Amino acid sequence: MTKQMTPAALGYRMPPEWHEHAATWLTWPKDPLTWPERVPQVEEIYLEIMAALAPHETVNLLVDDEATEASVRARCKFEARENIRFQRIPTVDSWIRDYGPNFLLNEGGELAYNDWVFNAWGDKYEALKEDDAIPRRLESVLGVPRFEPGIVMEGGSIEVNGAGVVMTTEQCLLNPNRNPHLDRNGVETYLRDYLGVEKVLWLGEGIVGDDTDGHIDDIARFVAPDTIVCAVEEDPADANYELLRDNHRRLLGETDARGAAYRVHTLPMPGTVGGREDRLPASYANFYIANNVVLLPVFGHPNDARAANILQRLIPTRRVVPVNAEPLVWGMGTLHCLSQQQPAAG
């Protein structure tokens, strides 16, 4: 672990998701509490995700034990399956975006990572706090510097543009269930020091049903340094309508680190998914940008095709791959939540 200086002081920064990847990190699903009666479906979706990624980059898959590795390996019948690398590290849950390493690069292209505190989304799920140990356990696997900021932060709560800006939400990062000792200025200092950014772009609330208290990766995403896609709800009667309008208004008035306005494009919402009384946090904004492909969660809604077309137009150099995420969202997240990018060094 590196303690003496912050990543920013040492020239490290968090690169944007579209920076070339060395690997994607995933955690094999197994928790029936996360996906009630849906683990077999979710396993098939993971195989689909791995098949889409493996031709383009390494996939590091955390599995609990040798038996799980053997079982999954036998099911990998897709092209480039040799790019699946198994890591036998037991986990409780599969949302590695939030508890896994937050990767950084310095000016020389050397890799490091932040090991934030994971408190299971504001102390909501006591058993899941065990996954806070995963970044520390990966230190011997990765063999690169590990920074320990010492505050609560999840990967899904931050989004960078690679040009000095991090985007986040007040609902999450200013929530007293995360870091009650920090005010807005205190949070911003940590973001600057540990992500290597100059400016913090604050949105308001996340979508209804999001148990993470408003993660940014369900509402607004960078697709280029000067371009943001923002989820909007078109039905005025929908519970997400006003809060997403507020975030959209904020973005239209924001500027980047150099004072230039952003290009803001809207992304529709998939409506109510799952038929439950309590709302599931389904959003097309939870896409994942990988080498040569963009994995897009879809939900069997007419807006699936619209969302795919918008992203394909905005990210024309990568093929948009729709993935049925309806079983995933029963676990309160989808494609971006379950993945973590490791940027290519050098």
NORSUL-V348442 format. One record per backbone hydrogen bond with DSSP energy under -0.5 kcal/mol. NH is the residue of the N-H (numbers start at 1). CO is the residue of the C=O. If there is no record, write none. Layout:
NH:CO / NH:CO
//
This chain:
2:146 / 3:1 / 8:193 / 10:6 / 10:7 / 11:8 / 12:7 / 13:105 / 14:195 / 15:13 / 19:16 / 22:342 / 23:342 / 24:58 / 25:340 / 26:60 / 28:62 / 32:30 / 34:31 / 35:31 / 38:35 / 39:35 / 42:38 / 43:39 / 44:40 / 45:41 / 46:42 / 47:43 / 48:44 / 49:45 / 50:46 / 51:47 / 52:48 / 53:49 / 54:50 / 55:51 / 56:53 / 57:53 / 58:22 / 59:83 / 60:24 / 60:58 / 61:59 / 61:85 / 62:26 / 62:60 / 63:87 / 69:65 / 70:66 / 71:67 / 72:68 / 73:69 / 74:70 / 75:71 / 75:72 / 76:72 / 76:73 / 77:75 / 81:78 / 83:80 / 84:81 / 85:59 / 85:83 / 86:84 / 87:61 / 88:86 / 89:63 / 89:87 / 96:94 / 97:337 / 98:95 / 99:95 / 100:96 / 102:114 / 103:101 / 104:112 / 105:13 / 106:110 / 107:11 / 109:106 / 112:104 / 113:145 / 114:102 / 115:147 / 116:114 / 117:151 / 119:117 / 123:119 / 124:120 / 125:120 / 128:125 / 129:125 / 129:126 / 130:127 / 131:128 / 132:129 / 133:130 / 134:131 / 135:99 / 137:133 / 138:134 / 139:136 / 142:138 / 143:139 / 145:111 / 147:113 / 148:2 / 149:147 / 153:117 / 155:97 / 157:154 / 158:155 / 159:167 / 161:165 / 166:199 / 167:159 / 168:201 / 170:203 / 171:204 / 173:169 / 174:170 / 175:172 / 178:175 / 179:175 / 180:176 / 182:179 / 187:183 / 188:184 / 189:185 / 190:186 / 191:187 / 192:188 / 193:189 / 194:190 / 195:191 / 196:192 / 197:191 / 198:164 / 199:164 / 201:166 / 201:199 / 202:200 / 203:168 / 203:201 / 210:207 / 211:209 / 213:210 / 217:156 / 218:215 / 219:216 / 220:216 / 221:229 / 223:227 / 224:227 / 227:224 / 228:263 / 229:221 / 230:265 / 231:219 / 232:267 / 234:232 / 236:234 / 238:235 / 241:238 / 244:240 / 245:241 / 246:242 / 247:243 / 248:244 / 249:245 / 250:246 / 251:247 / 252:248 / 253:249 / 253:250 / 254:251 / 256:260 / 259:256 / 262:254 / 263:226 / 264:262 / 265:228 / 265:263 / 267:230 / 282:280 / 286:283 / 288:295 / 290:288 / 290:293 / 294:319 / 295:288 / 296:294 / 296:321 / 298:323 / 304:301 / 305:302 / 306:302 / 307:303 / 308:304 / 309:305 / 310:306 / 311:307 / 312:308 / 313:309 / 314:310 / 315:311 / 318:315 / 319:292 / 321:294 / 322:320 / 323:296 / 325:298 / 325:323 / 329:325 / 330:326 / 330:327 / 331:328 / 332:329 / 333:328 / 336:286 / 338:334 / 339:336 / 340:25 / 342:23 / 343:341 / 344:20 / 346:109
//
